[in-house]
Amino acid sequence: MPSNSTVAAACRKFGVVRRKVGEERYAILMDTAEHAEALFQADPNADNGKTNRGRDPLFDIEHMVQDACRKRVEAKLLDEEGEACGD
C-alpha cells in the first residue's frame, strides 16, 4: 500500500486504537483497508467502477470501529482517562 495514500494514513492511525479494538479486529481492519486501497489504486481515473466499490470497505471499517466502541461502553471498559466513553 502506498505510504502517501489516505487509506495508508488511516491504517497508521489504527495503531492508536489497536489495544481498544483488539488484535483480531485490528487485523480485519487492516485487511479491509488494504482491500479498499487496492480498489482505489485500480481505478486512478475513477472510470471503471472500482473507486465506487472501494467505498464499501471504508463503510465496513466505520461500522467495525463503531461496534468496538459500543461494546467497550456496554462492558464499561475504561480508557486512558479512566472513563467508559467508547472513544
N, C-alpha and C positions, 0 to 999 in steps of 0.2 A: 504494500500500500504506500503510495507516495506520501512522504512526510509533510508535504505542504498542503495537503487537501483538508477540507473542512471535516471530513469524516475521520481522517487520521488525527486531527486535533481533538475531536470528541473522544477518540479511543484513548488518547493520552490522559484525558480528564477522567476516564473510567477508573484509572488507578486511584484517584482520590476517594472514590466510593466503593472500591473493591471490598474492603472489610465489611461494609454495610450491606452490600448485595450478596456477598458470599461467593466462594470460588466457582461453584457450578454456574451460577447466574452470570458471573463475570465472564466466564469462558463463552457462554452463549451470547452475551452482549458483544464480545469481540468478534466472534464468528459472524454474527448478524451484521455488524458494521463493515466487516470485510466484504461480505456479500453485496451490501449496498454500494460500497466503493467500486467493486468490480463492475456493477451495472452502470454506474455513472461514468467510469473510465471507458466503457464500451460504447458510449454514446456521447462523444465530445461535442457534437453539434446539435444534440437534442433532436435528432431527426429519425431515430429508429425505434423509439418507444422504450428503450431501456432506462432512460432517465426517469420516466414515469414509473416504471417497475421498481426502480431504486428507492422510491419514496416509501413504499410499503414496509421494507425492513426498518426504516427510520421510525415509522409509527410503532412497529413492534418493539423497538428499543424503548421508546417513550412509555409504552404500556408496561414493559418489564420493570423499568425503574419506578414507575408509579406503584406497581404491585409490591415491590420490595419496600417502598416507603410505607404503604398501607399496612403491610404485615409487621413492620417494626413498631408502628404505633399501636396496633392491636396487641402485640406482645409486650408493650410498654418497655421496649429496649431503649436504653439511654444513649444519647450521642455524647460527643466530646465535652459538651457543656453541661452534661448531666440532665438533659431534657429528653422526653419521649415525644419528639416533634415530627419524626418521619422525614427529616431533611437529609 
